[in-house]
Amino acid sequence: MNFESIYLKHSSLVYNVALQYVQNKEDAEEITQDVFVKVYDKHKNFKGDSALKTWIYRITVNTALDYIKAKNRKKRAAFKNSDDTALEFIGDFDHPGVLLENKENMAQLFMAINELPENQRTVLILLKVDDLSQKEVAEILEKSPKAVESIFQRAKTNLKKIITQNEGLHIK
């Protein structure tokens, strides 16, 4: 498979995963570019130990997390400034998978998700936003399915606590 066909087949997946992490179109586009530079540089060395899609997911998750860490180090994290800033960025956020209609609740939810530890945030996004199976997430993260389930349960518990503490918004 050549690079162009890899890009055409997986670019929307990469963009959508990146968008889940950064909730900003421009940042998601930058992450997507970074991912495909990495895929281009390494795709000839891909051994096929996992599915190509799984390999690209892994690169995307790691690149998105690295991007967020870099932004946080530079004190430019969108949701760290204020609630108003968060709402401004949510206004630009038009991911098709987002079903919440109320901007304020959506901003609170994403702020709460962003407060989760990195591994919990990743598992939550891959399982519930990207709708991957537990087995697929385990392959992407190179963990056992039981470990993924455990991380997901902790993420749910912590997310409920964060939301309850922040505004009393309840998740069922």
C-alpha positions in Angstrom: 0.0 0.0 0.0 1.4 3.4 -0.9 1.4 6.5 1.3 -1.2 8.3 -0.7 -3.7 5.5 -0.3 -2.8 5.3 3.4 -3.5 9.0 3.8 -6.8 8.9 1.8 -8.1 5.9 3.9 -7.1 7.2 7.3 -6.9 11.0 7.3 -10.4 11.6 8.5 -9.9 9.0 11.3 -6.7 10.8 12.4 -8.3 14.2 12.3 -11.4 13.1 14.3 -9.2 11.5 17.0 -7.1 14.6 17.2 -10.2 16.7 17.4 -11.4 14.7 20.4 -8.2 15.6 22.3 -7.8 19.3 21.4 -11.4 20.4 20.6 -9.9 22.9 18.1 -9.9 22.6 14.3 -6.5 24.2 13.7 -4.8 22.2 16.4 -6.4 19.0 15.1 -5.2 19.8 11.5 -1.7 20.4 12.9 -1.7 17.1 14.7 -3.0 15.3 11.6 -0.1 16.7 9.6 2.3 15.7 12.3 0.9 12.1 12.3 1.2 11.7 8.6 4.7 13.0 8.5 5.5 10.3 11.1 3.5 7.7 9.1 5.3 8.7 5.9 8.7 8.5 7.6 8.0 5.1 9.1 5.4 3.3 6.9 8.0 1.3 4.9 9.3 -0.1 8.2 5.8 -1.1 9.4 6.1 -4.8 10.1 2.4 -5.7 10.4 2.6 -6.9 14.0 -0.8 -5.1 14.4 -3.3 -3.8 11.9 -2.3 -0.7 10.0 -5.3 1.2 11.5 -4.2 0.2 15.0 -0.7 1.4 14.3 -2.0 4.7 13.0 -4.3 5.1 16.0 -1.4 4.6 18.3 0.7 7.2 16.5 -2.3 9.6 16.6 -3.0 9.2 20.3 0.7 9.6 21.2 1.0 12.7 18.9 -2.1 14.3 20.3 -0.9 13.7 23.9 2.5 15.1 23.1 0.9 18.2 21.4 -1.2 18.8 24.5 1.8 18.5 26.8 3.7 20.9 24.7 0.9 23.4 24.7 0.5 23.1 28.5 4.2 23.7 28.9 3.9 26.9 26.9 0.9 28.0 29.1 -1.3 28.2 26.0 -3.8 25.4 26.9 -7.3 26.6 25.9 -9.2 25.3 28.8 -6.7 26.5 31.5 -7.5 30.3 30.8 -11.1 30.7 31.8 -14.6 29.4 31.3 -15.2 32.1 28.7 -12.2 31.0 26.6 -13.4 27.4 26.8 -16.8 28.4 25.5 -15.2 30.4 22.6 -13.3 27.3 21.5 -16.3 25.1 21.8 -18.1 27.5 19.5 -15.6 26.5 16.8 -16.0 22.9 17.7 -18.3 21.1 15.2 -17.3 17.4 15.4 -20.1 15.3 14.1 -19.9 12.9 17.0 -20.8 15.5 19.6 -24.4 15.2 20.5 -24.6 17.7 23.4 -26.7 20.7 22.4 -25.9 23.0 25.2 -22.5 24.8 24.8 -22.1 25.3 28.5 -22.6 21.7 29.4 -20.3 20.7 26.5 -17.6 23.0 27.7 -17.9 21.6 31.3 -17.8 18.0 30.0 -14.7 18.6 27.9 -13.0 20.5 30.7 -13.7 17.6 33.0 -12.4 15.1 30.5 -9.3 17.1 30.1 -8.7 16.9 33.9 -8.6 13.2 33.8 -5.2 11.5 33.9 -3.8 10.9 30.4 -4.5 7.1 30.3 -8.1 7.5 31.5 -8.8 10.3 29.1 -7.4 8.2 26.2 -9.4 5.1 27.1 -12.6 7.2 27.5 -12.2 8.9 24.2 -11.3 5.7 22.3 -14.1 3.6 23.8 -17.0 6.1 24.0 -16.3 8.9 21.5 -14.6 6.9 18.8 -16.7 3.8 19.6 -13.9 1.3 19.4 -14.1 -2.1 21.0 -12.3 -2.8 24.2 -10.1 -5.3 22.3 -9.1 -2.5 19.7 -8.3 -0.1 22.5 -6.2 -2.7 24.2 -4.2 -3.3 21.0 -3.7 0.5 20.4 -2.5 1.1 23.9 -0.6 -2.2 24.1 -2.5 -3.3 27.3 -4.7 -6.2 28.2 -8.5 -5.9 27.7 -8.9 -6.2 31.5 -6.5 -3.3 32.0 -8.5 -1.2 29.6 -11.7 -2.1 31.4 -10.1 -1.1 34.8 -8.9 2.2 33.4 -12.3 2.9 31.9 -14.1 2.2 35.2 -11.7 4.6 37.0 -12.2 7.2 34.3 -16.0 7.0 34.8 -15.7 7.3 38.5 -13.2 10.2 38.3 -15.2 12.0 35.6 -18.4 11.9 37.8 -16.4 13.3 40.7 -14.9 16.1 38.7 -18.2 17.1 37.2 -20.0 17.0 40.5 -17.3 19.1 42.1 -17.2 21.7 39.3 -20.8 22.5 38.7 -23.1 19.8 39.9 -23.6 18.5 36.3 -24.5 14.8 36.6 -23.6 12.1 34.2 -25.7 8.9 34.2 
